[in-house]
Amino acid sequence: MPPPSRISIVETEDELLITNPPRISDFRMGFVLVGAAIVAYTGYMGLTDTSPANVASGTLGLLSFTAIIALFTYFLGKDFMWLVFGKETLRLTDVAAVRDVRGFVRNRSSLPLKGHLEAEILDHTYPTDEAGLSEVIRLTNTNGVLVFGRELSRPEAEAVTSAVEHFISRENSSRR
């Protein structure tokens, strides 16, 4: 089955590489940019306000205001970094499955491929939560669990699962 156009599935003799870029929409990008502008403007106005009421709030008021601005900046920045620079890859070889997520921070996890590997599509396909960032495919064997597939639609998840199952069955038959 050919992969949907947003994701990339490349299978060679030695490995399977699946690349999942972020699901970008004009609305989502606009929301993040407008939110960031509001947080920046509010932060600027709050930190430069010298009215008696603001000065009277003292250090505690300034710290709580700064903490709130920092939280909003963190969450908006995290989503912005995922939208602009994010990418999730799954690389399967005959020895391991490696998931690499690049976005706000780089996150790498692996699963040794000893024994039977089962690929399962979870029930919560896109949109999965408020941010739409939950993984929708679970790879399981006796060594543990590896999840993959931020923001995958049902057809994309089926294409990824089919490619993983094909690669694993091919690797198992070549070992015999």
Contacts in CASP RR format, 6 or more apart in sequence:
PFRMAT RR
TARGET T0000
AUTHOR 0000-0000-0000
METHOD contacts of the structure
MODEL  1
MPPPSRISIVETEDELLITNPPRISDFRMGFVLVGAAIVAYTGYMGLTDT
SPANVASGTLGLLSFTAIIALFTYFLGKDFMWLVFGKETLRLTDVAAVRD
VRGFVRNRSSLPLKGHLEAEILDHTYPTDEAGLSEVIRLTNTNGVLVFGR
ELSRPEAEAVTSAVEHFISRENSSRR
1 158 0 8 1.000
1 159 0 8 1.000
1 162 0 8 1.000
2 159 0 8 1.000
3 9 0 8 1.000
3 156 0 8 1.000
3 159 0 8 1.000
3 160 0 8 1.000
3 163 0 8 1.000
4 153 0 8 1.000
4 155 0 8 1.000
4 156 0 8 1.000
4 159 0 8 1.000
6 20 0 8 1.000
6 21 0 8 1.000
6 23 0 8 1.000
6 156 0 8 1.000
7 18 0 8 1.000
7 19 0 8 1.000
7 20 0 8 1.000
7 21 0 8 1.000
7 152 0 8 1.000
7 156 0 8 1.000
7 159 0 8 1.000
7 160 0 8 1.000
8 17 0 8 1.000
8 18 0 8 1.000
8 19 0 8 1.000
9 16 0 8 1.000
9 17 0 8 1.000
9 18 0 8 1.000
9 159 0 8 1.000
9 160 0 8 1.000
9 163 0 8 1.000
10 16 0 8 1.000
10 17 0 8 1.000
10 18 0 8 1.000
10 19 0 8 1.000
11 17 0 8 1.000
11 163 0 8 1.000
11 166 0 8 1.000
11 167 0 8 1.000
14 93 0 8 1.000
14 94 0 8 1.000
15 91 0 8 1.000
15 92 0 8 1.000
15 93 0 8 1.000
16 90 0 8 1.000
16 91 0 8 1.000
16 92 0 8 1.000
16 163 0 8 1.000
16 164 0 8 1.000
16 167 0 8 1.000
17 89 0 8 1.000
17 90 0 8 1.000
17 91 0 8 1.000
17 92 0 8 1.000
18 89 0 8 1.000
18 90 0 8 1.000
18 91 0 8 1.000
18 148 0 8 1.000
18 160 0 8 1.000
18 163 0 8 1.000
18 164 0 8 1.000
19 87 0 8 1.000
19 88 0 8 1.000
19 89 0 8 1.000
20 87 0 8 1.000
20 88 0 8 1.000
20 89 0 8 1.000
20 90 0 8 1.000
20 148 0 8 1.000
20 149 0 8 1.000
20 150 0 8 1.000
20 151 0 8 1.000
20 152 0 8 1.000
20 156 0 8 1.000
20 160 0 8 1.000
21 86 0 8 1.000
21 87 0 8 1.000
21 88 0 8 1.000
22 82 0 8 1.000
22 83 0 8 1.000
22 86 0 8 1.000
22 87 0 8 1.000
22 150 0 8 1.000
22 151 0 8 1.000
23 126 0 8 1.000
23 151 0 8 1.000
24 83 0 8 1.000
28 83 0 8 1.000
29 83 0 8 1.000
32 76 0 8 1.000
32 77 0 8 1.000
32 79 0 8 1.000
32 80 0 8 1.000
32 83 0 8 1.000
33 80 0 8 1.000
35 72 0 8 1.000
35 76 0 8 1.000
36 73 0 8 1.000
36 76 0 8 1.000
36 77 0 8 1.000
36 80 0 8 1.000
39 69 0 8 1.000
39 72 0 8 1.000
39 73 0 8 1.000
39 76 0 8 1.000
42 69 0 8 1.000
43 65 0 8 1.000
43 69 0 8 1.000
46 54 0 8 1.000
46 65 0 8 1.000
47 62 0 8 1.000
47 65 0 8 1.000
47 66 0 8 1.000
77 104 0 8 1.000
78 104 0 8 1.000
79 131 0 8 1.000
81 103 0 8 1.000
81 104 0 8 1.000
82 103 0 8 1.000
82 104 0 8 1.000
82 133 0 8 1.000
85 102 0 8 1.000
85 103 0 8 1.000
86 101 0 8 1.000
86 102 0 8 1.000
86 103 0 8 1.000
87 101 0 8 1.000
87 102 0 8 1.000
87 103 0 8 1.000
88 99 0 8 1.000
88 100 0 8 1.000
88 101 0 8 1.000
88 102 0 8 1.000
88 148 0 8 1.000
88 149 0 8 1.000
88 150 0 8 1.000
89 99 0 8 1.000
89 100 0 8 1.000
90 97 0 8 1.000
90 98 0 8 1.000
90 99 0 8 1.000
90 148 0 8 1.000
90 149 0 8 1.000
90 160 0 8 1.000
90 164 0 8 1.000
91 97 0 8 1.000
91 98 0 8 1.000
91 100 0 8 1.000
92 98 0 8 1.000
92 113 0 8 1.000
92 164 0 8 1.000
92 167 0 8 1.000
92 168 0 8 1.000
93 113 0 8 1.000
94 113 0 8 1.000
94 171 0 8 1.000
94 175 0 8 1.000
95 112 0 8 1.000
95 113 0 8 1.000
96 110 0 8 1.000
96 111 0 8 1.000
96 112 0 8 1.000
96 113 0 8 1.000
97 110 0 8 1.000
97 111 0 8 1.000
97 113 0 8 1.000
97 117 0 8 1.000
97 139 0 8 1.000
97 146 0 8 1.000
98 108 0 8 1.000
98 109 0 8 1.000
98 110 0 8 1.000
98 111 0 8 1.000
99 108 0 8 1.000
99 109 0 8 1.000
99 110 0 8 1.000
99 146 0 8 1.000
99 147 0 8 1.000
99 148 0 8 1.000
100 106 0 8 1.000
100 107 0 8 1.000
100 108 0 8 1.000
101 107 0 8 1.000
101 108 0 8 1.000
101 150 0 8 1.000
109 146 0 8 1.000
110 146 0 8 1.000
111 139 0 8 1.000
111 141 0 8 1.000
111 143 0 8 1.000
111 144 0 8 1.000
111 145 0 8 1.000
111 146 0 8 1.000
112 143 0 8 1.000
113 141 0 8 1.000
113 143 0 8 1.000
113 168 0 8 1.000
113 171 0 8 1.000
114 141 0 8 1.000
114 142 0 8 1.000
114 143 0 8 1.000
115 141 0 8 1.000
115 142 0 8 1.000
116 141 0 8 1.000
116 142 0 8 1.000
117 139 0 8 1.000
117 140 0 8 1.000
117 141 0 8 1.000
117 164 0 8 1.000
117 168 0 8 1.000
118 139 0 8 1.000
118 140 0 8 1.000
118 141 0 8 1.000
119 137 0 8 1.000
119 138 0 8 1.000
119 139 0 8 1.000
119 161 0 8 1.000
119 164 0 8 1.000
119 165 0 8 1.000
119 168 0 8 1.000
120 137 0 8 1.000
120 138 0 8 1.000
120 139 0 8 1.000
120 140 0 8 1.000
120 161 0 8 1.000
121 136 0 8 1.000
121 137 0 8 1.000
121 154 0 8 1.000
121 157 0 8 1.000
121 158 0 8 1.000
121 161 0 8 1.000
122 135 0 8 1.000
122 136 0 8 1.000
122 137 0 8 1.000
122 138 0 8 1.000
124 134 0 8 1.000
124 136 0 8 1.000
125 136 0 8 1.000
125 152 0 8 1.000
125 153 0 8 1.000
125 154 0 8 1.000
125 157 0 8 1.000
126 132 0 8 1.000
126 136 0 8 1.000
126 151 0 8 1.000
126 152 0 8 1.000
126 153 0 8 1.000
127 151 0 8 1.000
128 134 0 8 1.000
128 136 0 8 1.000
128 151 0 8 1.000
132 150 0 8 1.000
132 151 0 8 1.000
133 150 0 8 1.000
133 151 0 8 1.000
134 150 0 8 1.000
135 147 0 8 1.000
135 148 0 8 1.000
135 149 0 8 1.000
135 150 0 8 1.000
136 149 0 8 1.000
136 150 0 8 1.000
136 152 0 8 1.000
136 157 0 8 1.000
137 147 0 8 1.000
137 148 0 8 1.000
137 149 0 8 1.000
137 152 0 8 1.000
137 157 0 8 1.000
137 160 0 8 1.000
137 161 0 8 1.000
137 164 0 8 1.000
138 145 0 8 1.000
138 146 0 8 1.000
138 147 0 8 1.000
139 145 0 8 1.000
139 146 0 8 1.000
139 147 0 8 1.000
139 148 0 8 1.000
139 164 0 8 1.000
140 146 0 8 1.000
148 160 0 8 1.000
149 157 0 8 1.000
149 160 0 8 1.000
152 160 0 8 1.000
END
